[in-house]
Amino acid sequence: SNYIAVWHVYYNSSTTKYPESARNAYNGTPKTGGTEPAQVSSAKVYEGADFDGTDDTLGCTDINVVDGLTAITVEAWSKWEGTASNMGGAKNVSRKAQTYAFGGGWDAAPQNLARFWIRSGVTWYNSGDGTTDIANGSYHYVAGTYDQTEDSIEIYVNGTRENGTLSADRTLASDIYAVHIGSNNGTAELVF
């Protein structure tokens, strides 16, 4: 319960191409000017989408209920492909432009570690890097959490807490931008 949005990232041939499953109508639409992610018949859970690492991104409108939260969890089954030993820069699983970012590749080379970011006021705070190589061509269950009552931003990979930082009394910043799913920079591919 209490889900704000859930995407299984499967293609629906109706007008709603990438429906949101928590029934809050935050449906995904392909990035304007980009190509749609390729449909994958056997993803980790049901069908999925294969983002090309260049211009495949789904936008999901401004999910403004995220703005001002004091606790949030963002999680995904994902598999990075392509240049498996180097993600080639930050790859977002999900991002709300000035509120949170979740994915991998922000670390120094070889850029294969997960990280979760939140923005409070005008400052970005992060969990620190995970320890598992998430760009090894296998599916990984990655989750980022922030909870003001715990004063901690944490990153989990495959159910194990891999890092966390203390960040007292933060509230997520507000913005008017869409939530985006999928990576749109560099060479790695992301499959949900």
N, C-alpha and C positions, 0 to 999 in steps of 0.2 A: 504494500500500500504506500501511499504518499509519493508515488512516482510522478514526476513532472512530465517526463517524456521517455518513451521507449521506442527505439527503431530497430527492427530486424533487418533493415536495409535490403529488402527484396523489392524487385520491380513488379508493380501491379499495372496491367495494361489499361486500366481505367484512367480517368482524368487525374486521379491522385496516384502519381507514379511510385512514390516512396512513402507509404502511409506510416503514421506514428501510431503505435499500438496502445498507448495509455489512454487513448480517446480524448486527448486534449487538442487535437487538430494542428499539431506542430509538424505537418507533413513536409517531407523533403522535396526540394525541386533542384534540378541541375543548375550549376553556376551559369549565368548568362555569358555566352560567348565560349563556353567550354564544351567538352564532350561529356556525355553521360558515362558513369562508370559501367563497365561491362558486367553483365549478370553472371554469377557463378552458381552452378547447380548444386554443388556440394561444399558449402562453407561449414563453419564449425557448428552452427545451429541453423538448420533448414537451408534456405538459399542465402546468397549474399551478394555483395557488390565488390568489384575489383577496381580500385582507384589507380589511375595510371601514374601518379606522382608528378604530373605536369599540369593538367588543367581540370581534373575531375574533382569536383566538390559539390556537396549538397547543402543548400541553404534551407533553414527552417524557420524563418521569420524571427522577430525579436521576442525571445521567451523572457518577457520582463518580470515574471515571477521569480527568476533567479536573482535579479537585482536586489541588493540589500540583505541577502541571506546571511545567517551567521553559522550555517552548517550546510555542507553539500558533499555529495559523493557522485563521481562520474566514473563509469566503468564500461569496459568493452572486451569482447573476444576479438582479437585482431592478429593479423599475420603480416609482417613486413617482408616483401619480396624484392627482387631486383638485385641491387648491390648489397648482398646479405652481410658483408663484413664492414660496410660503411654506409650509414643511412644518408649521408650527403647533406646534412643539415636538418633542422627541425621539421618533424612530420607530426601534424596534428591528427589525433583521432577525433577530437571535438574541441571547438573553441568558440567562445563568445567574446568578440574582439577586445573589449576593455574590462572583462569580468573574470574569465578563467581560460586556461589553456591546458590541454591534456594530450600527452603523446610521448614522443621520444626524440632524441637527436640533439638536445641542447648541450650535452656534455662535450668535453674535448674529445678528440679522436680516440677511439674509433666510432663514436657517436651512435652507440647502440643501446642506450640506457633510457628507461622510462622516467618521466618527471611530471609533476602536477603543479600548476601555478594558479594563484588567485591574485586579484588586484583589489586593494583596499585603499580608498582615497586615490592618490596618484602613484602609488608604489606597488610594484609587483613583488610577491613573496612566493617561494617554491619549496617543495618537499625535499630537495636534494635528489640526487640520482639514485635510481634503483641499482641493483647489482647484477641482474640477469641480462644476458645478451638477448634482446627482444627482436633482433633482426637476423635470426638464424633460420628463417624459412618455416618455422613452426608456429602454430597458434599459441597465443599467450592470453591469459585472463589478466587484464591490467585494470587497476582501480586507483583513483586519487580521491583523497578525502580531506576535508577541512571541518573542524568542529571548534567553535569558539569556547565551549565549555571545557574542552580538553586543551585549548591553546596550541593545537598541533595541525600541521599540514603533512600528510603522509602519502607514500606511494607503495602500492602492493602489486606484486607480480605472482600469478598462479597461487593466490591465496596467502602469500607470505609477505609480511611487512618488511620492506627492504630499506626504507629510509624514512626519516621524518625530521621536521624542524619545528621548534617552538615559535609560535607567532601569536602573541597575546592579543586578545580583544579586537579581532578584525571583523569587518563587515564587508561583504562583496560589493564592489563598485557597481554603479548603474551605467548602462549605455543603451543606445537605441539600435544596436546592430543585431543582425541575424546570428543565430547559432549555426556554425558550419560543421559538417561531418566530412571527414576524409582529408587526405593530404593533397596540397596543390603546389608543392615546391620540391625541387630536387629530382632524384632518380628512383628512389624506392617506391614500391607499390604497397598499398594498404588494402587488405581484404578483410571484410567484416563477415 
